């Protein structure tokens, strides 16, 4: 293998790994109540969420909660 072919192979492998890592990216929430779509659920409202410490006001920064 020539030096040029080896460089091309290394670049191809790096690009492939990068594409694979980026393909796995998506929005995920650690707790269901962090997702604004779930804020109306019973489990995300007191007193249920208070007992587990997963109320939206406990999990979200104040500036994000207004959105």
C-alpha positions as CSV (number, residue, x, y, z in Angstrom):
1,X,0.0,0.0,0.0
2,X,1.3,3.4,-0.9
3,X,1.4,6.3,1.5
4,X,-1.4,8.0,-0.4
5,X,-3.7,4.9,-0.3
6,X,-3.0,4.6,3.5
7,X,-3.9,8.2,4.1
8,X,-7.1,7.8,2.0
9,X,-8.0,4.7,4.0
10,X,-7.4,6.5,7.3
11,X,-9.6,9.4,6.2
12,X,-12.4,7.1,5.1
13,X,-12.3,5.3,8.4
14,X,-12.4,8.6,10.4
15,X,-15.3,9.9,8.3
16,X,-17.2,6.6,8.8
17,X,-16.7,6.8,12.6
18,X,-17.8,10.4,12.7
19,X,-20.9,9.7,10.6
20,X,-21.8,6.8,12.9
21,X,-21.5,8.9,16.0
22,X,-23.5,11.7,14.6
23,X,-26.3,9.3,13.5
24,X,-26.8,8.3,17.1
25,X,-27.6,11.9,18.2
26,X,-31.1,12.8,19.2
27,X,-33.0,14.7,21.9
28,X,-33.3,12.6,25.0
29,X,-34.5,13.4,28.4
30,X,-33.2,11.8,31.6
31,X,-36.6,12.2,33.2
32,X,-40.0,12.2,31.5
33,X,-41.0,15.4,33.2
34,X,-38.0,17.3,31.6
35,X,-39.8,17.0,28.3
36,X,-42.3,19.9,27.9
37,X,-44.7,17.6,26.1
38,X,-45.2,15.7,29.4
39,X,-45.7,18.6,31.7
40,X,-49.5,18.1,31.7
41,X,-49.3,14.4,32.8
42,X,-50.3,13.6,36.3
43,X,-46.9,12.2,37.1
44,X,-45.4,15.6,36.4
45,X,-47.7,17.5,38.7
46,X,-47.5,17.8,42.5
47,X,-47.9,15.9,44.8
48,X,-46.7,12.9,42.7
49,X,-43.6,14.6,41.2
50,X,-42.8,16.2,44.6
51,X,-42.2,12.8,46.1
52,X,-39.9,11.7,43.4
53,X,-38.2,15.0,42.9
54,X,-39.1,15.1,39.2
55,X,-41.3,18.2,39.0
56,X,-40.5,20.3,35.9
57,X,-39.7,23.4,38.1
58,X,-37.0,21.2,39.9
59,X,-35.5,19.8,36.7
60,X,-35.6,22.8,34.3
61,X,-33.6,26.0,34.5
62,X,-36.0,29.0,35.0
63,X,-35.1,30.6,31.6
64,X,-36.0,27.3,29.8
65,X,-39.3,26.8,31.6
66,X,-40.8,30.0,30.1
67,X,-40.5,28.7,26.5
